[in-house]
Amino acid sequence: MAYGRGLIIRCHSSGMTLDNINRAAVDRIIRVDHAGEYGANRIYAGQMAVLGRTSVGPVIQKMWDQEKNHLKKFSELMVAFRVRPTVLMPFWNVAGFALGAGTALLGKEGAMACTVAVEESIAHHYNNQIRMLMEEDAEKYEELLQVIKQFRDEELEHHDTGLDHDAELPVHGEAPAYALLKRFIQAGCSAAIYLSERF
């Protein structure tokens, strides 16, 4: 709680206060980003449940640890800016874990294909938010922009880690499986973003 108060003071010093921001836009950004980071945590939890004791376990754990920090930060921002979470949190809890465990059951390649698909979607989503905030008032939203840019860069690192760990190799010997899996997961990400922004 003390950290949240400190955040408000710092945001006041950079021009971002509860009174002078576009509340609807900031609420939407923080709510959907919190939901996304929560979903990412559940995906990695599912992957670790299946692959945690394999050679790729430490790789997944490292990415999951960063996602835990992302979720912590957005949880703090929710308190600082009085943003309610999405009502879909119970669904994202189950869906995220099922996606992580389900793709991990396909093997390392399936888990890494999931990571690439999700992180690519999230990086694109963060880029859209960065553009919108910069167009509105880059100076006023400087602190929020720094958070989103840092997390976008870390999501892109996870994307590249997935590629480095065989995400694009055929899953169970089927070359088209990667493209289909990626499209399916990214369609789910788009739907999750749309719903979490609004509900």
N, C-alpha and C positions, 0 to 999 in steps of 0.2 A: 504494500500500500504506500509506503514511504517513497518507493521508486516512482510510482504513478504520480504522486504530488510533485516530485522533482521534475518529471517529464512535463507537467503542465507549466511549471515555472520556466523551464528551458524553452518550451514552445512559445510561451508568452514573450520571451526575450527575442525570439526569431520572428515574431509577428503573428504566430498562429495561436489564437485563443478560441475558447468556446463561442465567443460572441461574434468574431469576425470571419469565421470560416463558412464555407458552403456546407452546412450541416448535412444535407441530404447526400452530397457526394462523399464526404468524409465517413459518414455512417456506412454507406454502401461499400466503400473501399475497405474499411476496417472489418466489417462483418464478413465480407466474402473472403478476404485474405486470412482471417482467423479460421474460417471454415475450411479453406484450402489447406492451411498448415495442419489443422486437426486431421483432415483426411489423409494428408501425406504421412503423418505420424502413424495412423492406423494401417496404411499400406505397408510401411516399413515394419510395423509390429507383426503383420501377417507374414511378410517375407522372412523375418527372423524366426518366427515360429516353425517354419519349414526348413529354412536354409541356415539357421544360426550356427549350427555346429559343422558346417561345411567350410571349404576353403574360401568361399565368397562371403561368409558370415562377417568377418571384420570389415569388409568393404561396405556392406549394407549397414552395419552398426555405425560406422563413421558418418554416413549420410544421414542416418536416423538421428544421431546426436545433433547435427546441425538443424534438422527439422524441429527437434525439441526446443532449440533456442529460438527459432522463428516463431513457434507457437507461443512460447513464453512472452516474447516481445509483443505479439498481437493481443495476447490476453491482457497485458499491462496497458496497451493502448485502448482496449475496450473499456477498462475501468477509467482511465484518464479522460476519455472523451464521451463516457456514458453511452456506449453503443451496446445495444442488445445483441446477443448471438442469434444466429439463424435458428429457426424452429426445427430445422432439419438435422440438427446435430445427432440425434439418436440414429437416424438413417445413415449418415456419413460414417458413424462409428462402425456399424455392421458392414456397410458397402465397402469402406476402405480396407478393413481387415480381410474381407472375402476376396477383394481384388488382389491384395498383396499375397495372401496365402494361395489363391487359385493360380496366379501366374507363377509363383514359386514352385508349385507342384509340377509345372511344365519343365522345371530345371532352372539352372542359372540363367540360361538364355531367355527364358520366359520372364523371369524376375527383372532382368536388365532391360528387356524390351518394354516392360511396364514402366520402369524408371525413365527411360528415354521418352516415351510417349507422354507421361505425366509432366515431366520437367520441361519439355518443349512447350506444352500447352500453358504451363504456369509462367514461363519466361515471356511468352507472347502476351499473356494477360497482364503481367507486371509492366511490360513495355507500353501497353495501352494506357495503364494508369499513370505512368510517368509522363507520357505525352499530355494527357488531360490535365494533370496538376501543373505542368510547366506552362501550358497555354493559359490556365486560369491565373496563376500567380506563383511563379517559381520561388520567389523570395519568401512569401508567406508560408508556403508548404515545404520549406527547405528540409526541416527535420523528417517529415514523413517521406519526402523524396529520397533522402539518404537511406532510410530503412528499406524502402522498396528496391532501390538500386542495389544495395548490398545483398538483399535476399535474392533478387533476380540473378545476380552474378553467381551466387552460391548454387542456385537451381541449375544454371548452365554448367557449372562444374559437375553436378550430379549427372546431368545429361551426358557430358563427355565421359564420365566414369562408366556409365552404362555402355556406351559405345566401345570403350576400351576393354570391357568385360563381356564381349560377344553378344551384345543385344541384337545385332543384325544377322547373326548366324541363324540358319534354319532351325525352327523349333521342331524337334522330333523328325528331322529329315525333310520337312515340308517347307520349301522356299517361300511360297505365298503366305505362310502362316504369320510371319513377322508383319507384313504390310496389313493384313486383316486385323491382327491383334492391335497394332498401333492405331488404326482407324477407329476400331471399337472403343478403345480406351480414351482416345481424344474426343470422340463424340460424347462419351460419358463426362469427361472433364468440362466440355462446353456446357452441357446441361447442368452440371453441378454449379458452375460459375453463375449461370443465368438464374437458377433457382435461389442460390444463397444470397445473391445481391438483393433479391426482392422479398424473400420470406425469412 
